[in-house]
Amino acid sequence: MSQAPVVVWFRDDLRLADHPALSRAAASGAPVVCLYIRETPSPGQRPMGAAAGWWLAQSLRALDASLRGIGNGLVLRSGTAGKVIADVVAATGAGTVLWNRRYDGGGIAVDKALKATLRADGLEVESLPGNLLREPWEVKSAAGDPMKVFSPFWRAHQRLGDIRAPLRAPQALAHVAAPLPSEDLASWDLEPTRPNWASAFPDAWTPGEAGAQEALSVFLDRGIAGYADGRDHPDRPSTSRLSPHLRFGEISPVQIWHQAHIAAGMDHGRDLAKFLAEIGWREFAYHLLFHWPTLASDNFQPRFDGFPWRSDTAALRAWQRGLTGYPLVDAGMRELWQTGWMHNRVRMVVASFLVKHLLIDWREGESWFWDTLVDADVANNPASWQWVAGSGADAAPYFRIFNPILQGEKFDPRGDYVRRWVPELADLPAAVIHAPWQAPPAVLAKAGVRLGDTYPAPVVDHDAARERALAALSEIRETSAA
């Protein structure tokens, strides 16, 4: 590389360590422009959801502070990527543009076109692998095809050998002589004010690279032991809570992979394997998204195109607000609204409830999660929703319908999770807290619960909903077999 400035385009990789594009730029010795673009969406690109926007604002501030600590800083611009980068190149005389790859169809199209334009203008351009353990095209079936089932995918992934070592963060980063104008982050209106529905988010999260490393350290110190079983219990602090940090690339899966191996060693073999398999599911979701770019809009299994979804605005609204009358479902939806996150086991239960109990299109749920999750991920979110719906790759058996009562009794046996997020049920005994409509009137009265008043009656009967769902699923199975 020449000593002309290098532009590093940050996207979902808001960190200094294990950042291939930034490391390449730092090694050149050239001045570096660290750029983040709030992109005007091109066809195939999804506008960011509101909760993720809140996280982005905090993460950009943290990244800018980290860059200033090594002698540089973050330039913020908005617009189309092609125009913004052309303007930055013209203003600085940059000779090289670097970025870490993304894998959604719309993003790939933008990157390919931009790469061709910049190269035609005589610039060096390179995209680097920085956000996955392996590139989506590296894992194939024996026949060389993309893989559609997780377990063989993960086995094939692991057979490919060791994961590369993480890269160190630059200790210093040269900057261009004349500072570039940067937009005011506040002008992007990423943080809500009236009303400030994110007011409790700072109590739950510390966005940024340092926060990501702290979350991983805490998990490896206190949470990895017993993870294989404990991860299913929302009443316990047994999950890593790394998902939003991964979503914004404040930590890389490569870093997690190596630090987890070092910390867990041989003492927690089963727990470590399960934890790494969760990282593997993220890899699988990106594998699917790369090979099937319409994952968020189209049924992976076309037979679901004929599924008899119901339009029920009132039921959808009750689900969104956590007022279905099923305590575990309502606890999850309220946790989501108050913290921008939901425990993974509960995500499966609430998703199953929407698509199976209420027969509401999985895309409605995926869209709600996209807007309300701080970890709303372009690959994980649709892949997981389709898995629960039965329409996706590696889908759960079509007849699997989570019973929210039994799920609560099994994974929140004392009702601690429900009591935290549905406080109007806090005084109910554990024996009835997951099905308050089954409680004797005296028990409800003693707990101050009046069904239909202080807490809603169930929006649908479980047994009847299950039979209705099985009939609908059987209908499309018979149609596809005809």
C-alpha positions in Angstrom: 0.0 0.0 0.0 1.1 3.6 -0.7 1.2 6.3 1.9 -2.0 7.8 0.6 -4.7 7.5 3.2 -6.6 4.4 3.8 -10.3 4.4 4.4 -11.7 1.8 6.8 -15.4 1.4 6.4 -16.9 0.2 9.7 -20.3 -1.6 9.6 -21.4 -4.3 12.0 -17.8 -4.6 13.4 -17.6 -1.8 15.9 -14.4 -2.8 17.7 -10.6 -2.4 17.5 -9.4 -5.9 18.3 -9.7 -8.8 15.8 -10.7 -6.3 13.1 -9.0 -7.5 9.8 -9.7 -4.3 7.9 -8.5 -2.0 10.6 -5.4 -4.2 11.3 -4.5 -4.1 7.6 -4.8 -0.4 7.5 -2.7 0.1 10.7 0.0 -2.2 9.3 0.3 0.0 6.2 1.6 2.9 8.2 -0.6 5.2 6.2 -3.0 7.7 7.6 -6.4 6.1 8.3 -9.9 7.5 7.9 -12.3 5.5 10.2 -15.7 5.9 8.6 -19.2 4.8 9.7 -22.0 5.4 7.2 -25.7 5.5 8.2 -26.7 4.1 4.8 -29.7 5.0 2.9 -31.1 1.5 2.3 -30.7 0.1 -1.2 -33.1 -2.6 -2.5 -32.7 -5.7 -0.3 -31.4 -3.8 2.7 -33.5 -3.6 5.9 -33.7 -0.3 7.8 -32.5 -0.8 11.3 -35.1 -1.4 14.0 -35.7 1.2 16.8 -34.1 -0.8 19.7 -31.0 -1.6 17.6 -30.8 2.1 16.8 -30.5 2.9 20.5 -27.7 0.4 20.8 -25.9 1.7 17.7 -25.8 5.2 19.2 -24.0 4.0 22.4 -21.7 1.7 20.4 -20.6 4.4 18.0 -19.7 6.7 21.0 -17.7 3.9 22.5 -15.9 3.2 19.3 -15.1 6.8 18.7 -13.6 7.1 22.3 -11.5 4.0 21.6 -10.2 5.3 18.3 -9.4 8.7 20.0 -7.4 6.7 22.5 -5.0 5.5 19.8 -4.7 8.9 18.0 -7.6 8.7 15.6 -11.4 9.1 15.7 -14.6 8.1 14.0 -16.1 10.0 11.0 -19.9 9.8 10.8 -21.7 10.3 7.5 -25.1 9.5 6.1 -26.3 8.7 2.6 -25.6 6.1 0.0 -22.3 4.2 0.5 -21.1 5.0 -3.0 -21.5 8.7 -2.7 -20.2 9.0 0.9 -17.0 7.0 0.1 -16.5 8.9 -3.1 -16.7 12.2 -1.2 -14.3 11.0 1.5 -11.8 9.7 -1.1 -11.9 13.0 -3.0 -11.4 15.0 0.3 -8.5 13.0 1.5 -6.8 11.6 -1.6 -7.2 8.1 -0.2 -5.8 5.3 -2.3 -7.2 2.3 -0.5 -10.6 1.4 0.9 -11.0 -1.6 3.2 -14.0 -3.2 4.9 -15.0 -6.5 6.6 -17.6 -8.5 4.6 -21.3 -8.7 5.1 -23.6 -11.4 3.9 -27.1 -10.2 3.2 -28.1 -9.9 -0.4 -28.7 -6.2 -0.4 -25.4 -5.5 1.3 -23.5 -7.8 -1.0 -24.9 -6.0 -4.0 -23.9 -2.6 -2.7 -20.4 -3.8 -1.9 -19.8 -5.4 -5.2 -20.9 -2.4 -7.2 -18.9 -0.1 -5.0 -15.8 -2.3 -5.3 -16.1 -2.3 -9.1 -16.5 1.5 -9.2 -13.6 2.3 -6.9 -11.3 -0.1 -8.7 -12.2 1.5 -12.0 -11.1 4.8 -10.5 -7.7 3.3 -9.7 -8.2 2.6 -6.0 -7.1 -0.5 -4.1 -10.2 -2.1 -2.5 -10.4 -5.2 -0.4 -13.1 -6.9 1.6 -11.9 -9.1 4.4 -13.4 -11.9 6.5 -14.0 -10.5 10.0 -17.5 -11.4 11.3 -17.8 -15.2 11.1 -15.7 -18.1 12.1 -15.7 -19.3 8.5 -17.1 -17.8 5.3 -20.5 -19.2 4.2 -19.2 -20.7 1.0 -16.5 -22.7 2.8 -18.9 -25.2 4.5 -20.4 -27.6 2.0 -22.1 -31.0 1.8 -20.3 -34.0 0.4 -21.8 -33.1 -3.0 -20.5 -29.5 -2.7 -24.0 -28.0 -2.1 -25.1 -25.5 0.6 -26.2 -27.2 3.8 -29.8 -27.1 5.1 -29.6 -29.0 8.4 -27.7 -27.6 11.4 -26.1 -30.8 12.9 -24.3 -31.9 9.7 -23.4 -28.3 9.0 -21.8 -27.9 12.4 -19.9 -31.2 12.0 -18.6 -30.2 8.6 -17.7 -26.8 10.0 -15.6 -28.3 12.7 -13.9 -30.7 10.3 -12.4 -27.8 8.4 -9.7 -27.4 11.1 -8.6 -24.8 13.6 -10.1 -21.4 13.8 -7.6 -18.6 13.1 -6.1 -16.7 16.0 -7.7 -13.3 16.8 -5.8 -10.1 15.8 -4.5 -7.7 18.3 -6.0 -4.2 18.5 -3.7 -1.4 17.0 -1.8 0.5 19.6 -1.7 3.6 17.5 -3.4 4.8 14.3 -2.2 7.6 12.1 -4.8 10.2 11.1 -5.1 12.4 8.1 -3.6 15.9 8.3 -6.9 17.8 8.0 -9.7 16.5 10.1 -12.8 15.5 8.1 -16.1 17.0 9.0 -18.3 14.5 10.9 -22.1 14.5 11.3 -23.5 15.0 14.8 -24.7 11.7 16.1 -27.6 13.3 17.9 -28.9 14.5 14.6 -29.5 10.9 13.6 -32.3 10.6 16.2 -31.3 7.1 17.2 -32.3 7.5 20.8 -35.9 8.0 21.8 -37.0 11.0 23.9 -40.8 11.5 24.0 -41.5 8.9 25.2 -38.2 7.4 26.1 -39.1 3.8 25.8 -35.4 2.9 26.2 -35.1 4.5 29.7 -34.4 1.2 31.4 -31.9 -0.1 28.7 -28.8 1.5 30.3 -29.5 -0.4 33.5 -29.4 -3.7 31.6 -26.6 -3.1 29.1 -23.1 -1.6 28.5 -22.7 -1.3 24.8 -19.3 -1.1 23.3 -16.1 -3.2 23.0 -15.2 -3.0 26.6 -18.8 -4.0 27.6 -18.6 -7.0 25.3 -15.4 -8.2 26.8 -16.7 -7.7 30.3 -19.9 -9.7 29.5 -17.8 -12.5 28.1 -15.5 -12.5 31.2 -18.4 -12.6 33.6 -20.0 -15.4 31.7 -16.9 -17.5 31.5 -16.2 -16.9 35.2 -19.7 -17.5 36.5 -22.0 -18.9 33.8 -20.2 -21.5 31.8 -20.4 -24.1 34.5 -23.8 -25.8 34.1 -24.6 -23.9 30.9 -25.8 -26.9 28.9 -28.7 -27.3 31.2 -29.0 -23.9 32.8 -29.3 -22.0 29.5 -32.9 -23.2 29.2 -34.0 -21.6 32.5 -35.0 -18.0 32.3 -35.1 -17.8 36.1 -31.3 -18.2 36.3 -28.4 -16.0 35.1 -27.1 -18.8 32.9 -26.8 -17.2 29.5 -23.9 -15.1 28.1 -26.0 -12.1 27.0 -23.5 -11.6 24.2 -26.0 -11.5 21.4 -26.2 -7.7 21.0 -22.5 -7.4 21.3 -22.1 -9.9 18.5 -24.8 -8.2 16.5 -22.8 -5.0 16.3 -19.5 -6.7 16.1 -18.2 -5.3 19.4 -16.7 -8.7 19.8 -16.0 -11.3 17.1 -16.9 -15.0 17.2 -13.2 -15.7 16.8 -12.5 -13.9 20.0 -15.3 -15.8 21.8 -14.2 -19.1 20.4 -10.6 -18.8 21.7 -11.4 -17.2 25.0 -14.0 -19.8 25.8 -11.6 -22.6 25.0 -8.9 -21.1 27.2 -11.3 -20.3 30.1 -13.3 -23.5 30.1 -10.6 -25.9 29.2 -11.4 -29.6 29.9 -13.3 -28.8 33.1 -16.6 -27.9 31.3 -16.5 -30.0 28.2 -20.2 -30.5 27.7 -21.0 -26.9 28.7 -18.4 -25.5 26.4 -19.6 -27.7 23.5 -23.1 -26.5 23.9 -22.0 -22.8 24.2 -19.9 -23.1 21.0 -22.8 -24.8 19.2 -24.8 -21.7 19.9 -22.1 -19.7 18.1 -22.4 -22.4 15.5 -26.2 -21.7 15.0 -25.2 -18.1 14.3 -22.8 -19.4 11.6 -25.5 -21.6 10.2 -28.0 -18.6 10.0 -25.5 -16.6 8.0 -24.8 -19.6 5.8 -28.6 -19.7 5.1 -28.8 -16.0 4.5 -25.9 -16.0 2.1 -27.3 -18.8 0.0 -31.0 -17.8 0.4 -31.1 -14.0 0.5 -34.9 -13.8 0.9 -34.8 -15.6 4.3 -36.7 -12.7 6.0 -39.5 -12.5 3.5 -40.0 -15.9 1.9 -40.8 -19.3 3.3 -37.7 -21.4 3.1 -40.0 -24.4 2.5 -42.4 -23.3 -0.3 -45.1 -25.6 0.9 -45.8 -23.0 3.6 -46.8 -20.5 1.0 -50.3 -22.1 1.2 -50.5 -22.0 5.0 -53.9 -20.5 6.2 -52.5 -17.7 8.3 -55.1 -15.7 10.3 -55.4 -11.9 10.4 -56.2 -11.0 14.0 -55.2 -7.5 14.9 -56.4 -7.8 18.5 -54.6 -11.1 19.2 -51.4 -9.7 17.6 -51.6 -6.6 19.8 -52.2 -8.7 22.9 -49.1 -10.7 22.1 -47.0 -7.6 21.5 -48.0 -6.0 24.7 -47.7 -9.2 26.9 -51.4 -9.5 27.6 -52.2 -13.0 26.2 -53.2 -14.4 29.6 -50.3 -17.0 29.4 -47.8 -15.8 32.0 -44.6 -17.2 30.5 -45.5 -15.6 27.1 -46.4 -12.3 28.7 -43.3 -12.3 30.8 -41.1 -12.7 27.8 -42.9 -10.0 25.8 -42.6 -7.6 28.6 -38.9 -8.4 29.2 -38.4 -7.6 25.5 -40.2 -4.3 25.7 -38.4 -3.2 28.9 -34.9 -4.4 28.1 -34.7 -4.9 24.3 -33.9 -8.6 24.9 -35.5 -11.9 25.7 -34.2 -15.2 27.1 -33.7 -17.7 24.2 -36.0 -20.5 25.6 -38.8 -17.9 26.1 -38.2 -16.6 22.5 -39.1 -20.1 21.3 -42.2 -20.2 23.4 -43.5 -16.8 22.4 -42.8 -17.4 18.8 -44.5 -20.8 18.8 -47.5 -19.1 20.6 -47.9 -16.5 17.8 -47.6 -18.9 14.9 -49.2 -22.0 16.3 -51.7 -20.9 19.0 -52.8 -17.7 17.1 -52.0 -18.8 13.5 -50.5 -15.4 12.8 -47.8 -15.3 10.1 -44.3 -15.7 11.4 -43.3 -12.6 9.5 -45.4 -10.5 11.9 -43.4 -11.8 14.8 -40.1 -11.5 13.0 -40.9 -7.9 12.1 -41.8 -7.1 15.8 -38.6 -8.6 17.0 -36.6 -6.7 14.4 -37.9 -3.5 15.8 -37.8 -4.2 19.5 -34.6 -6.4 20.0 -31.3 -4.7 20.6 -29.7 -7.9 19.1 -32.0 -7.9 16.0 -29.7 -9.8 13.6 -30.2 -9.9 9.8 -29.6 -13.7 9.8 -30.4 -15.0 13.2 -33.8 -13.4 13.5 -35.5 -14.7 10.3 -33.7 -18.1 10.6 -34.9 -18.7 14.1 -38.5 -17.5 13.4 -38.7 -19.9 10.4 -37.3 -22.7 12.5 -40.1 -22.3 15.1 -42.8 -21.8 12.4 -41.7 -25.0 10.7 -41.2 -23.3 7.4 -37.4 -23.0 7.7 -34.2 -25.0 7.3 -33.6 -27.5 10.0 -37.1 -26.7 11.1 -38.7 -28.2 14.2 -41.1 -31.0 13.4 -44.3 -29.4 12.1 -46.4 -30.9 14.9 -44.2 -29.4 17.7 -46.3 -26.9 19.5 -44.8 -25.5 22.7 -47.2 -25.7 25.6 -46.6 -22.4 27.4 -48.0 -23.8 30.7 -45.7 -26.9 30.7 -42.7 -24.8 29.5 -43.2 -22.5 32.4 -43.5 -25.3 35.0 -40.4 -27.0 33.6 -38.1 -24.1 33.1 -39.4 -21.5 35.6 -40.7 -23.9 38.3 -40.9 -21.4 41.2 -42.3 -18.7 38.9 -39.4 -16.3 39.6 -39.2 -15.2 36.0 -42.9 -14.6 35.7 -43.0 -12.7 39.0 -40.2 -10.4 37.8 -41.9 -9.4 34.6 -45.6 -9.9 35.4 -45.7 -8.3 38.9 -49.5 -8.5 39.1 -49.1 -12.3 39.5 -46.3 -12.0 42.0 -48.3 -13.3 45.0 -49.6 -16.4 43.3 -48.2 -19.7 44.5 -45.8 -21.5 42.1 -48.4 -24.3 41.7 -50.7 -22.1 39.7 -48.6 -19.1 38.5 -48.3 -20.5 35.0 -52.0 -21.1 34.6 -53.8 -18.7 36.9 -57.2 -19.4 35.4 -56.9 -22.9 36.9 -56.4 -21.5 40.4 -59.3 -21.7 43.0 -61.1 -18.4 43.4 -59.8 -18.1 47.0 -56.2 -18.4 45.9 -56.7 -15.7 43.2 -58.4 -13.4 45.7 -55.7 -13.8 48.2 -53.1 -12.9 45.6 -55.1 -9.9 44.4 -55.6 -11.4 41.0 -58.9 -10.7 39.1 -58.9 -12.4 35.8 -60.1 -10.1 33.0 -59.4 -7.1 35.2 -55.9 -7.1 36.8 -54.7 -9.8 34.5 -56.3 -11.0 31.2 -58.0 -14.3 30.7 -56.3 -16.5 28.1 -56.9 -15.1 24.6 -57.2 -18.7 23.3 -57.6 -22.1 24.9 -54.5 -24.2 24.6 -56.0 -27.5 23.6 -58.3 -25.9 21.0 -55.5 -23.9 19.6 -53.3 -26.9 19.3 -55.9 -28.9 17.4 -56.5 -25.9 15.1 -52.8 -25.6 14.4 -52.4 -29.3 13.7 -55.3 -29.2 11.3 -53.8 -26.3 9.4 -50.3 -27.9 9.3 -51.9 -31.2 8.1 -53.6 -29.2 5.4 -50.4 -28.0 3.8 -48.7 -31.3 4.3 -51.5 -33.0 2.3 -51.4 -30.3 -0.3 -47.7 -30.7 -0.8 -48.0 -34.4 -1.1 -50.8 -34.3 -3.7 
